[in-house]
Amino acid sequence: MYNSIYPIQIKPYVPPQTNSKGAVQNSDEEKENARSSTLNRDGQNKTDTNNATDPNGRRNTYSHQEFPNGQRTTIDYSKSKVNIAQILTDFKNTAIAIGSPPNIIQEVEQYLSLAETQSQKNEPNKKIIQSNLKNASTVLDEFISKTLNKKSKVVENWIDALFLQQVDYKSDPETINPDFLVKLPDKDTGDMKPISQALSERAEAATQREAQKLQAEQSAAEQTQQEETASSKVYIPQNEQVRNAFLNGKKYAAINQPQKAIEAFKSAIEQAHMLGDNKAEGMACYELGQIYDQNDNLEDALKYYNQAHKSSDDNNLKARAFYSMARIYDDVIYFEPAMEHYFAAISFAGEAENLNAQTKALADIGDMYAERYDAAKTHEFYDAAKSIALETNNNKTMGAIWSRSGDSMTVINEKVNALQDYKASAQFYEGASSYTKMARNYEKASDIMYSLGNRQKALNLLTKAQKLSAKTSNEQYTQKLSEKLETFVKIS
């Protein structure tokens, strides 16, 4: 899951609500999320002076040091030694932990590499090492300052504190001083853990969340496939040239030739605009936006999605365009514009009486709040999504929404609610004879039961999932469940 205060820097088109200069306005909620981020950066990372002095009579502002993660300590550093290899390792991990983008990490690592090379010499030059560490800390502090819109020297202060101590500048990676390990708080217990361990655990958790998100997206894609197909069937450009250009664009997109697809769709847009065929122009703009979106050209994707909704009077197409823009903002963690576009998508889907599209957008908003651990808002939007899903009377739609709700309940650590959602989802999918979907819900329920310590129920649920999967043609998933079940039995 992305860190919400470090979004990818894209150049967004002007969203529905902007300031006088047309820039996206950050919400108070985003700023608050930034202030309360994991490392407690910004003003909370100040040191305690306590009028202490060092042996030379200088004021020692680091006698009660506070590291970048907010942890305070009263260790007497003058009697403890730390190796430069440990400092370099923790510096690299800290840059990753605070969500630095690739260009920042690359710049930081250039300075750290120079320091590391010097530290491996027989007689390391202390001044060169210190200079490169200071340069690297300046890069990170500038990044933090820009992100928080407030001056920060938290990393520089940390490095300065280390320079006052007994640092062994000759690299020895095997020498670890636990007093100097930079630590991060565990999200569930609050216990402080070494940053390398915390990063490893967070990476594993992020991988699990991404897997759940992928399953949710597959379910969402299934529930909207019918509506999108219907929308495509309604649209048939009447002009032969426009129709040929549009179909060529679809053909090239299908065989993964994006440049030819772009040229074809641009030709369709130009000709449709000249003919005043707004529907054709809007659909071609939307298709072009998808090409750019799939190839990570987000600026142009936003441009053409926006043009699609402006060109067409089709509320279904407008809903899809706004939803696609919302997904981009959601993926790069621009919370406020993502929210605005999701609501716009819901509004146009409502005008088109498209219940499936409304439930999908509401569920996405619920996911956004779950990723921020806002339980109340997560429940609010998933309750709304469920209410509309029930109106569809479509077992696949209801199964998808309840399953996604279960995933979000898992994220906010409401395991009992997650179990109830997975159970309901499996029942809906049973009505649609979707055995693979049923199996996936029982598998996720099994994982939760296991985490709750009820191994027998976990085993029963996993066995049920394996039997259901065996009824399908998904041999790969069936094999996976069989292996998982075999491992489970061995450790039980």
C-alpha positions as CSV (number, residue, x, y, z in Angstrom):
1,M,0.0,0.0,0.0
2,Y,1.4,3.4,-0.9
3,N,2.4,6.0,1.8
4,S,-0.2,8.7,1.4
5,I,2.1,11.6,1.8
6,Y,4.5,10.6,-1.0
7,P,2.4,10.5,-4.2
8,I,4.0,10.0,-7.6
9,Q,4.5,13.4,-9.2
10,I,2.3,13.5,-12.2
11,K,0.9,16.6,-13.9
12,P,-2.9,16.3,-13.5
13,Y,-5.5,18.0,-15.7
14,V,-7.6,20.5,-13.8
15,P,-10.1,18.5,-11.7
16,P,-13.7,19.5,-10.9
17,Q,-12.7,21.6,-7.9
18,T,-9.5,23.7,-8.2
19,N,-8.0,26.8,-6.8
20,S,-7.8,30.0,-8.7
21,K,-4.6,28.9,-10.4
22,G,-6.1,25.6,-11.5
23,A,-3.9,23.4,-9.2
24,V,-5.3,20.5,-7.3
25,Q,-6.1,21.6,-3.8
26,N,-4.9,19.3,-1.0
27,S,-7.5,18.5,1.6
28,D,-7.0,18.9,5.3
29,E,-7.3,15.2,5.6
30,E,-4.3,14.6,3.4
31,K,-2.3,17.1,5.4
32,E,-3.3,15.4,8.6
33,N,-2.3,12.0,7.2
34,A,1.1,13.5,6.3
35,R,1.5,14.8,9.9
36,S,0.7,11.5,11.4
37,S,2.8,9.3,9.0
38,T,4.7,6.3,10.3
39,L,8.0,8.1,11.0
40,N,6.4,11.0,12.8
41,R,8.5,13.4,10.7
42,D,8.4,17.2,10.9
43,G,8.2,19.1,14.2
44,Q,7.8,16.2,16.4
45,N,11.4,15.0,15.6
46,K,13.1,17.6,17.7
47,T,15.9,16.9,20.1
48,D,15.9,17.6,23.8
49,T,18.6,20.1,24.8
50,N,18.3,19.9,28.6
51,N,21.3,22.3,28.9
52,A,23.7,19.3,28.5
53,T,27.3,20.0,27.3
54,D,29.9,17.9,25.6
55,P,33.5,17.5,27.0
56,N,34.6,20.7,25.1
57,G,32.0,22.8,26.8
58,R,29.7,23.1,23.7
59,R,26.0,22.8,24.1
60,N,25.0,19.1,23.4
61,T,21.6,19.1,21.7
62,Y,21.7,15.4,21.3
63,S,21.9,14.1,24.8
64,H,18.4,12.8,24.5
65,Q,18.3,12.0,20.8
66,E,15.2,11.4,18.8
67,F,15.7,9.4,15.7
68,P,13.8,9.9,12.4
69,N,11.2,7.4,13.5
70,G,10.3,9.5,16.5
71,Q,11.9,7.1,19.1
72,R,13.6,8.9,21.9
73,T,16.5,7.5,23.9
74,T,18.7,8.4,26.9
75,I,21.6,6.2,25.9
76,D,25.0,7.7,26.9
77,Y,26.5,7.7,23.4
78,S,29.9,8.8,24.6
79,K,30.5,5.3,25.9
80,S,29.2,3.5,22.9
81,K,30.6,2.9,19.4
82,V,28.8,2.4,16.1
83,N,30.3,1.1,12.9
84,I,29.9,3.2,9.7
85,A,28.5,0.1,7.9
86,Q,25.5,0.1,10.2
87,I,24.9,3.8,9.7
88,L,25.0,3.4,5.9
89,T,22.6,0.5,6.0
90,D,20.1,2.3,8.2
91,F,20.4,5.4,6.1
92,K,19.4,3.4,2.9
93,N,16.6,1.7,4.7
94,T,15.3,5.0,6.1
95,A,15.2,6.5,2.6
96,I,13.0,3.6,1.5
97,A,10.9,3.6,4.7
98,I,9.8,7.2,4.3
99,G,8.5,6.5,0.8
100,S,11.2,8.3,-1.2
101,P,10.6,8.2,-5.0
102,P,13.2,6.4,-7.2
103,N,15.0,9.6,-8.2
104,I,15.5,10.7,-4.6
105,I,16.7,7.2,-3.6
106,Q,19.1,7.2,-6.6
107,E,20.6,10.6,-5.6
108,V,20.9,9.5,-2.0
109,E,22.6,6.2,-2.9
110,Q,25.2,8.1,-5.0
111,Y,26.4,9.9,-2.0
112,L,26.2,6.8,0.2
113,S,28.1,4.8,-2.3
114,L,31.0,7.4,-2.2
115,A,30.9,7.2,1.6
116,E,30.9,3.4,1.5
117,T,33.8,3.2,-0.9
118,Q,35.9,5.5,1.4
119,S,34.9,3.4,4.4
120,Q,36.4,0.3,2.8
121,K,39.9,1.7,2.5
122,N,42.6,0.8,4.9
123,E,42.6,4.3,6.3
124,P,39.2,5.9,5.6
125,N,39.0,9.7,5.3
126,K,36.6,10.7,8.0
127,K,35.8,14.1,6.4
128,I,34.9,12.7,3.0
129,I,32.5,10.2,4.6
130,Q,30.9,12.8,6.8
131,S,30.6,15.2,3.8
132,N,28.8,12.6,1.7
133,L,26.5,11.6,4.6
134,K,25.6,15.3,5.1
135,N,24.9,15.7,1.4
136,A,22.6,12.6,1.4
137,S,20.8,13.9,4.5
138,T,20.2,17.3,2.8
139,V,18.6,15.5,-0.2
140,L,16.2,13.6,2.1
141,D,15.4,16.6,4.2
142,E,14.6,18.7,1.2
143,F,12.2,16.0,0.0
144,I,10.5,15.8,3.4
145,S,10.3,19.6,3.5
146,K,8.6,19.8,0.1
147,T,6.2,17.0,1.0
148,L,5.1,18.4,4.3
149,N,5.4,22.0,3.0
150,K,7.4,22.8,6.2
151,K,11.1,23.0,6.8
152,S,12.6,19.8,8.1
153,K,16.1,18.8,9.2
154,V,15.2,15.5,10.9
155,V,17.7,13.4,8.9
156,E,20.5,16.0,9.2
157,N,19.9,16.1,13.0
158,W,20.1,12.3,13.2
159,I,23.5,12.4,11.3
160,D,24.8,15.2,13.4
161,A,24.0,13.2,16.5
162,L,25.9,10.2,15.2
163,F,28.9,12.4,14.4
164,L,29.2,13.3,18.1
165,Q,29.6,9.7,19.0
166,Q,32.4,7.2,18.7
167,V,32.0,6.2,15.0
168,D,34.3,3.5,13.6
169,Y,34.8,4.7,10.0
170,K,36.5,1.5,8.9
171,S,33.6,-0.6,7.5
172,D,32.7,-3.8,9.3
173,P,29.2,-5.0,8.3
174,E,29.4,-7.7,11.0
175,T,29.5,-5.2,13.8
176,I,26.1,-4.2,15.0
177,N,25.4,-2.0,17.9
178,P,21.7,-2.5,18.9
179,D,21.7,0.9,20.7
180,F,22.0,2.6,17.3
181,L,19.5,0.6,15.3
182,V,16.9,2.9,13.7
183,K,13.5,1.5,14.5
184,L,10.0,1.7,13.3
185,P,6.8,1.1,15.3
186,D,4.8,-2.1,14.6
187,K,1.4,-1.0,13.3
188,D,-0.5,-3.5,15.4
189,T,1.4,-3.7,18.7
190,G,3.3,-0.4,18.7
191,D,6.5,-2.2,19.6
192,M,9.7,-0.7,18.1
193,K,11.4,-3.0,15.6
194,P,14.7,-2.6,13.7
195,I,14.0,-0.9,10.4
196,S,15.3,-3.8,8.3
197,Q,12.8,-6.2,10.0
198,A,10.0,-3.7,9.9
199,L,10.5,-3.1,6.2
200,S,10.6,-6.8,5.5
201,E,7.3,-7.3,7.4
202,R,5.7,-4.3,5.7
203,A,6.8,-5.6,2.3
204,E,5.2,-9.0,3.0
205,A,2.0,-7.3,4.2
206,A,2.0,-5.0,1.1
207,T,2.4,-8.1,-1.1
208,Q,-0.6,-9.7,0.5
209,R,-2.7,-6.5,0.1
210,E,-1.7,-6.3,-3.5
211,A,-2.8,-9.9,-4.1
212,Q,-6.1,-9.1,-2.4
213,K,-6.5,-6.0,-4.5
214,L,-5.8,-7.9,-7.7
215,Q,-8.5,-10.4,-6.8
216,A,-10.9,-7.5,-6.0
217,E,-10.1,-5.9,-9.3
218,Q,-10.8,-9.2,-11.2
219,S,-14.1,-9.5,-9.4
220,A,-14.9,-5.9,-10.3
221,A,-13.9,-6.4,-13.9
222,E,-16.3,-9.4,-14.1
223,Q,-19.2,-7.5,-12.6
224,T,-18.8,-4.6,-15.1
225,Q,-17.9,-6.6,-18.2
226,Q,-21.5,-6.8,-19.3
227,E,-22.2,-3.1,-19.0
228,E,-19.0,-2.2,-20.9
229,T,-19.8,-4.7,-23.7
230,A,-23.3,-3.3,-23.9
231,S,-22.0,0.3,-24.1
232,S,-19.6,-0.8,-26.9
233,K,-22.4,-2.4,-28.9
234,V,-24.5,0.7,-28.7
235,Y,-21.8,2.7,-30.3
236,I,-21.3,2.1,-34.0
237,P,-19.8,5.1,-35.9
238,Q,-22.0,5.9,-38.9
239,N,-19.3,7.5,-41.0
240,E,-17.2,4.9,-42.8
241,Q,-13.8,6.7,-42.3
242,V,-14.5,7.2,-38.6
243,R,-15.6,3.6,-38.2
244,N,-12.6,2.2,-40.0
245,A,-10.2,4.4,-37.9
246,F,-11.9,3.4,-34.7
247,L,-11.9,-0.3,-35.5
248,N,-8.2,-0.1,-36.5
249,G,-7.5,1.4,-33.2
250,K,-9.2,-1.4,-31.4
251,K,-7.4,-4.0,-33.5
252,Y,-3.9,-2.5,-32.8
253,A,-4.7,-2.2,-29.1
254,A,-5.7,-5.8,-29.0
255,I,-2.4,-7.0,-30.6
256,N,-0.3,-4.7,-28.4
257,Q,0.8,-2.1,-30.9
258,P,0.1,1.0,-28.9
259,Q,1.7,3.6,-31.3
260,K,-0.4,2.4,-34.3
261,A,-3.5,2.3,-32.0
262,I,-2.8,5.9,-30.9
263,E,-2.5,7.1,-34.5
264,A,-5.8,5.3,-35.5
265,F,-7.8,6.7,-32.5
266,K,-6.4,10.3,-33.1
267,S,-7.5,10.0,-36.7
268,A,-11.0,8.9,-35.5
269,I,-11.2,11.8,-33.1
270,E,-10.2,14.3,-35.7
271,Q,-12.7,13.1,-38.3
272,A,-15.5,12.7,-35.8
273,H,-14.9,16.2,-34.5
274,M,-15.1,17.6,-38.1
275,L,-18.4,15.7,-38.6
276,G,-19.8,16.8,-35.3
277,D,-20.3,13.2,-34.2
278,N,-19.9,13.8,-30.4
279,K,-20.6,10.2,-29.5
280,A,-17.9,8.9,-31.8
281,E,-15.4,11.5,-30.7
282,G,-16.1,10.8,-27.0
283,M,-15.7,7.0,-27.4
284,A,-12.5,7.4,-29.4
285,C,-11.1,9.8,-26.7
286,Y,-11.9,7.2,-24.0
287,E,-10.2,4.4,-26.0
288,L,-7.2,6.6,-26.5
289,G,-7.1,7.5,-22.8
290,Q,-7.0,3.7,-22.1
291,I,-4.0,3.2,-24.4
292,Y,-2.1,6.0,-22.6
293,D,-3.2,4.7,-19.2
294,Q,-2.1,1.1,-19.9
295,N,1.3,2.4,-21.0
296,D,1.7,4.6,-17.9
297,N,1.5,7.9,-19.7
298,L,-0.8,9.3,-17.0
299,E,-0.8,12.9,-18.1
300,D,-2.1,12.1,-21.6
301,A,-4.5,9.5,-20.2
302,L,-6.1,12.1,-17.9
303,K,-6.3,14.5,-20.8
304,Y,-8.2,12.2,-23.1
305,Y,-10.4,10.8,-20.4
306,N,-11.4,14.4,-19.6
307,Q,-12.0,15.1,-23.2
308,A,-14.1,12.0,-23.5
309,H,-16.6,13.2,-20.8
310,K,-16.7,16.7,-22.3
311,S,-17.3,15.4,-25.9
312,S,-20.1,13.0,-25.2
313,D,-23.6,13.2,-23.9
314,D,-23.6,9.5,-23.0
315,N,-23.8,9.4,-19.2
316,N,-22.5,5.8,-19.1
317,L,-19.4,7.0,-21.0
318,K,-19.0,10.0,-18.7
319,A,-19.2,7.7,-15.7
320,R,-16.5,5.4,-17.2
321,A,-14.3,8.4,-18.0
322,F,-14.6,9.9,-14.5
323,Y,-14.1,6.4,-13.0
324,S,-10.9,5.9,-15.0
325,M,-9.6,9.3,-13.9
326,A,-10.4,8.5,-10.3
327,R,-8.5,5.3,-10.5
328,I,-5.4,7.1,-11.7
329,Y,-5.5,9.6,-8.9
330,D,-6.3,6.8,-6.5
331,D,-3.3,4.8,-7.7
332,V,-0.9,7.7,-7.2
333,I,-2.4,8.6,-3.9
334,Y,-4.0,12.0,-4.7
335,F,-6.8,11.5,-2.2
336,E,-8.9,14.6,-2.8
337,P,-9.0,14.5,-6.7
338,A,-9.6,10.8,-6.6
339,M,-12.6,11.3,-4.3
340,E,-14.0,14.0,-6.5
341,H,-13.8,11.9,-9.6
342,Y,-15.3,8.8,-7.9
343,F,-18.2,10.9,-6.8
344,A,-18.6,12.3,-10.4
345,A,-18.6,8.8,-11.7
346,I,-21.3,7.8,-9.2
347,S,-23.4,10.8,-10.2
348,F,-23.3,10.1,-13.9
349,A,-23.8,6.3,-13.3
350,G,-26.9,7.3,-11.3
351,E,-28.2,9.4,-14.2
352,A,-27.7,6.4,-16.5
353,E,-29.3,4.1,-13.8
354,N,-26.1,2.0,-13.9
355,L,-26.2,0.3,-10.5
356,N,-23.1,-1.8,-11.1
357,A,-20.9,1.2,-11.8
358,Q,-22.2,2.9,-8.7
359,T,-21.4,0.0,-6.5
360,K,-17.9,-0.4,-7.9
361,A,-17.0,3.3,-7.3
362,L,-18.4,3.2,-3.8
363,A,-16.4,0.2,-3.0
364,D,-13.3,1.9,-4.4
365,I,-13.9,4.8,-2.0
366,G,-14.3,2.3,0.8
367,D,-10.9,0.8,-0.1
368,M,-9.3,4.2,0.0
369,Y,-10.5,4.8,3.5
370,A,-9.5,1.2,4.6
371,E,-5.9,1.9,3.4
372,R,-6.0,4.9,5.7
373,Y,-7.3,2.7,8.6
374,D,-10.5,4.9,8.8
375,A,-12.9,2.2,10.0
376,A,-16.0,4.5,10.2
377,K,-15.7,5.7,6.6
378,T,-14.8,2.3,5.3
379,H,-18.1,0.9,6.8
380,E,-20.0,4.0,5.6
381,F,-19.1,3.5,1.9
382,Y,-19.2,-0.3,1.9
383,D,-22.7,-0.1,3.5
384,A,-23.8,2.2,0.6
385,A,-22.2,-0.1,-2.0
386,K,-23.9,-3.2,-0.5
387,S,-27.3,-1.4,-0.4
388,I,-27.1,-0.6,-4.2
389,A,-25.7,-4.0,-5.0
390,L,-28.7,-5.6,-3.5
391,E,-30.9,-3.6,-5.9
392,T,-29.2,-5.2,-8.8
393,N,-30.4,-8.6,-7.7
394,N,-27.3,-10.0,-9.4
395,N,-25.5,-12.7,-7.5
396,K,-22.1,-11.9,-9.2
397,T,-22.4,-8.2,-8.4
398,M,-23.3,-8.9,-4.8
399,G,-20.7,-11.6,-4.4
400,A,-18.0,-9.2,-5.7
401,I,-19.0,-6.4,-3.3
402,W,-19.2,-8.5,-0.2
403,S,-15.8,-10.1,-1.1
404,R,-14.2,-6.7,-1.5
405,S,-15.7,-5.6,1.7
406,G,-14.1,-8.6,3.4
407,D,-10.7,-7.6,2.0
408,S,-11.1,-4.1,3.4
409,M,-12.3,-5.4,6.8
410,T,-9.1,-7.5,6.9
411,V,-7.0,-4.4,6.2
412,I,-8.6,-2.5,9.1
413,N,-8.2,-5.6,11.3
414,E,-11.9,-6.3,11.8
415,K,-11.5,-10.0,11.3
416,V,-15.0,-11.1,12.5
417,N,-16.6,-8.7,10.0
418,A,-14.3,-10.0,7.3
419,L,-15.4,-13.5,8.0
420,Q,-19.0,-12.6,7.8
421,D,-18.5,-10.8,4.5
422,Y,-16.6,-13.7,3.0
423,K,-19.3,-16.1,4.0
424,A,-22.0,-13.9,2.5
425,S,-20.0,-13.5,-0.7
426,A,-19.6,-17.3,-1.0
427,Q,-23.3,-17.7,-0.7
428,F,-24.0,-15.1,-3.4
429,Y,-21.5,-16.8,-5.7
430,E,-23.1,-20.2,-5.0
431,G,-26.3,-18.7,-6.5
432,A,-24.3,-17.9,-9.6
433,S,-22.5,-21.3,-9.7
434,S,-19.1,-19.4,-9.5
435,Y,-17.1,-22.2,-7.8
436,T,-13.7,-20.5,-8.2
437,K,-15.0,-17.3,-6.5
438,M,-16.6,-19.4,-3.7
439,A,-13.2,-21.1,-3.2
440,R,-11.3,-17.9,-3.0
441,N,-13.6,-16.6,-0.3
442,Y,-13.3,-19.8,1.7
443,E,-9.5,-19.6,1.3
444,K,-9.4,-16.1,2.7
445,A,-11.7,-17.0,5.5
446,S,-9.4,-19.9,6.3
447,D,-6.4,-17.5,6.5
448,I,-8.3,-15.4,9.0
449,M,-9.4,-18.3,11.1
450,Y,-5.8,-19.5,11.2
451,S,-4.6,-16.0,12.4
452,L,-7.3,-16.2,15.1
453,G,-5.8,-19.4,16.4
454,N,-8.7,-21.7,15.3
455,R,-6.7,-24.2,13.3
456,Q,-9.5,-26.8,12.9
457,K,-12.0,-24.3,11.4
458,A,-9.2,-23.0,9.2
459,L,-8.5,-26.5,8.0
460,N,-12.2,-27.2,7.3
461,L,-12.5,-23.9,5.3
462,L,-9.4,-24.6,3.3
463,T,-10.6,-28.2,2.6
464,K,-13.9,-26.8,1.4
465,A,-12.1,-24.3,-0.9
466,Q,-10.0,-27.1,-2.4
467,K,-13.1,-29.2,-3.2
468,L,-14.9,-26.3,-4.8
469,S,-11.9,-25.4,-6.9
470,A,-11.6,-29.1,-8.1
471,K,-15.0,-28.6,-9.8
472,T,-13.6,-25.9,-12.1
473,S,-11.1,-25.9,-14.9
474,N,-8.7,-23.7,-13.0
475,E,-6.1,-26.4,-12.5
476,Q,-3.4,-24.0,-11.4
477,Y,-5.5,-22.6,-8.5
478,T,-6.6,-26.1,-7.6
479,Q,-3.0,-27.3,-7.4
480,K,-2.1,-24.2,-5.3
481,L,-4.9,-25.0,-2.8
482,S,-3.9,-28.7,-2.7
483,E,-0.3,-27.8,-1.8
484,K,-1.4,-25.3,0.8
485,L,-3.7,-27.9,2.3
486,E,-0.8,-30.4,2.4
487,T,1.4,-27.9,4.1
488,F,-1.3,-27.0,6.6
489,V,-1.8,-30.6,7.6
490,K,1.9,-31.1,8.1
491,I,2.3,-28.2,10.5
492,S,-0.9,-28.9,12.4
